[in-house]
Amino acid sequence: MNERFALPRRDPSFLGRTALVDEVLPGYLDQADDGLPVVLNGRAGIGKTMMSSELAHRQLSRYAEVSWIDATTAGPVLLAELIAACLTTVREGTGSRLLVLDGVSADPDDVVRHLPRDETKVLITSRADTGIWDRAAARVVEVPVLPREESVRLLRRRVHGLSEADAMRLAGALDDLPLAMDNTASWLTSGMTPGQVLEQLESSASKILSGYRWSDFPRSLAGRLAKATNALAAGTVEDRRMLHLLHALAVLGPDPFPTRALRGDRWEVPDSDAHYLLTFWDLHSRLGVLRDRGLMIVQTGAAKLDRISGAVIRDLLVAQPKDEAVAFALAEQLVAAAVPGRAAPEGAWGDWSLVAPSVLALDPANVHTGPGRKALLDAYGYLVDSGKYKETIDGLSDLRTAWAEHFAQHRADDLVAMSALARAHFGRGHYEDAERLNLQVYWEWERTLGPSDLRTLDASAYCALDLGAKGQHPDACRLAETAWLEQCRRFGEESRPAMRTGSYLARLQTPQDPDHAYRLGRHIHRLQSSHLGSRHQHTLDTAHHLALCLVALNEIGKALPLLKETLKHRQENLPPGHPDTLWTAAHYYLLSGELNRPVPRSAVRATHDGLRRVFDRDHHVVRRLTAMTKD
């Protein structure tokens, strides 16, 4: 046999997938019609090459000749020449033969027309989407990831002394991909600890997934992805633009990018040489080709790279500054076109739950346009409304650091960021931090826009809440009432800002004048129910505080059913564990306990634990729940 087409060295660490290698694939090969291949399909690193090599070695005795062609870098013309050259070397022999084409990325029709029409059995491995092979193959077998227990066995076999717990953590971080685990094992055997490997995976996945010797790179996961991206870089103008899209979606990963949310049908994209127009049809055409080449996962309404491949491609991109700049520019265009028209309209968040992960994946330092900055700020507004206060505080702190120079020219963006940051601090009980930020926002809006501007009045209402949280209720009520009356005068009492501030005012008046607070709260609640709906987030906020007014008026029998109904709507409309739901649940359980009503201990404990996660320190409501769980 010509050494050029010899089988690769057998991997002694191969394990698992016994049924596929010993029974399923040999059976499919036996049944395959002349000239029709059996195709092993799956993502990069999932073990297609290792499986086909192991199968070929195990089947050596069944075939007169077994040949192997590495097709990972072969285009259609070269692949046809390789197949022809291989067949020339084996045609002198007699008996059935097995031909393995590893890493085929060419169009199936361009491959199948060159396959022998005799008793030769052909096994192909390909990352391409299963759908494009269905019409040209006898069978398409999608390779699954290794079961976690087999991943652990593989790692522990390769790395002497590796604990089961460390192997479990590594297998999870590596998505149970055999090639990724093989690359990682090489580092572990060179002296790195599991903790160091996990840390390096976060900061430089391509280095870990290249193996510890440069000679390992061609057969590593990083090497295979580098080959695929280099082929696009060296191709046509259209190939280069597909690479730009691949890079942009890697930047926006690891969550799926919601193509269903895109608004508009064309975007101007700067590249390293000149601008070009990306149309809606271009986008989906390129996604389809990237999917067919096994570089992208495309579903109805969404596109993504798998987590490990995305991390490697992002890492490789850093070494290409021009491509990196284009990737961020295109990513910024896409998120700006995908964000909903409003930042988290309460009770109707629309596609924000789908879009926010992609927006927040952008590095703020690489966002350079007004629409891109607005998308990021709106995403943090959505996070606050979703009750993700800690994530908001951490993310906005990094954003403000990254944009420090930008804010000198665009101070309004910083004030929006500060307002969202203040709301997140308030939600976590950091009332001093919230007050400091809200006062600064209020003073600057008042100075630049005037005391009657909508943004100034909103900031004033938030300052009133800060004062109330500190127990300064008379000052808080005066400030909230002033803002509310001005909003009513300028925008009408049915406007959202006026209704929201009126609800805050009723809430702040409760400790001093619960009767007046209840009447105002009832009035605001009727307005909100009429104009926003009975299940709107703001309407439910008012209902919750109306119940607390009733408690202050000693009308506990009326307060309890109102809290129960509000809790039910919160649970139906808000994400699990939302702080607003937890607050309503806490007051409902505490009030039920005071009336000696049965309260499920597990629900009290879950509410207690949820609120403890929201706050950095104990809150008096949390302490009361703690006492309930111990009774």
Number of C-alpha atoms within 10 A of each C-alpha: 11 10 8 13 20 13 18 16 10 14 11 8 12 16 17 15 15 11 10 15 19 14 11 12 21 19 12 19 20 11 13 19 17 15 20 21 28 27 31 26 24 21 23 26 28 23 23 26 23 20 23 22 22 21 19 25 15 13 15 13 10 13 15 14 19 24 23 22 22 18 22 18 17 18 16 18 11 12 23 18 13 20 20 14 14 19 17 10 13 16 11 7 10 10 11 14 20 20 23 25 24 21 23 24 22 20 16 17 14 14 21 17 13 15 20 17 13 11 15 25 27 25 24 23 28 27 24 27 23 19 10 15 22 13 12 20 21 19 20 20 16 17 18 15 18 20 13 15 14 17 25 25 17 23 25 18 15 20 19 11 8 18 13 14 10 17 22 19 14 24 25 14 17 22 19 24 23 26 23 28 26 22 23 29 27 20 22 20 14 10 9 13 14 19 12 12 19 19 12 14 21 12 13 17 25 26 19 25 29 27 24 18 10 10 10 16 19 15 15 24 29 31 19 19 21 19 15 18 22 14 17 18 18 10 13 11 11 13 18 19 22 22 23 25 22 24 26 25 27 30 25 28 24 19 20 23 27 24 23 14 20 18 16 10 12 15 16 13 20 16 19 11 7 7 10 12 11 16 14 15 11 16 17 14 13 18 21 18 16 21 22 23 19 22 25 25 18 21 12 8 12 15 22 24 26 19 16 23 24 24 23 24 22 24 19 20 20 12 10 10 11 13 20 22 19 20 28 24 22 24 28 28 20 26 27 21 21 25 29 22 14 14 21 23 16 16 17 11 16 17 16 24 14 20 24 24 18 26 29 19 16 20 15 20 14 17 20 14 13 11 16 24 18 16 27 28 22 24 25 29 23 23 24 23 24 20 22 19 25 20 14 24 22 11 15 22 14 15 18 18 13 16 19 14 10 15 15 11 9 12 13 15 19 20 19 18 23 22 23 27 27 30 27 28 23 20 20 24 19 18 21 16 16 25 23 14 22 27 19 16 26 22 16 17 23 18 11 11 13 14 17 16 15 19 18 21 26 25 22 28 28 25 25 29 26 27 20 23 18 12 13 14 20 15 14 25 24 15 20 28 22 15 27 27 16 19 25 17 12 14 14 15 20 17 16 17 21 26 26 22 28 28 28 26 27 29 25 29 25 24 17 13 14 22 17 14 25 23 14 18 28 17 15 24 26 16 19 25 15 12 15 19 16 18 19 19 22 21 26 26 21 25 27 24 24 27 26 25 27 21 18 18 15 11 13 19 13 12 23 22 13 20 25 19 15 25 24 15 17 23 17 12 16 17 13 12 18 19 23 23 25 23 19 26 24 25 20 24 25 20 20 17 13 9 12 9 11 9 15 10 14 10 14 21 17 15 23 23 16 18 24 16 13 20 17 12 12 12 14 9 15 20 12 13 21 15 10 17 14 8 6
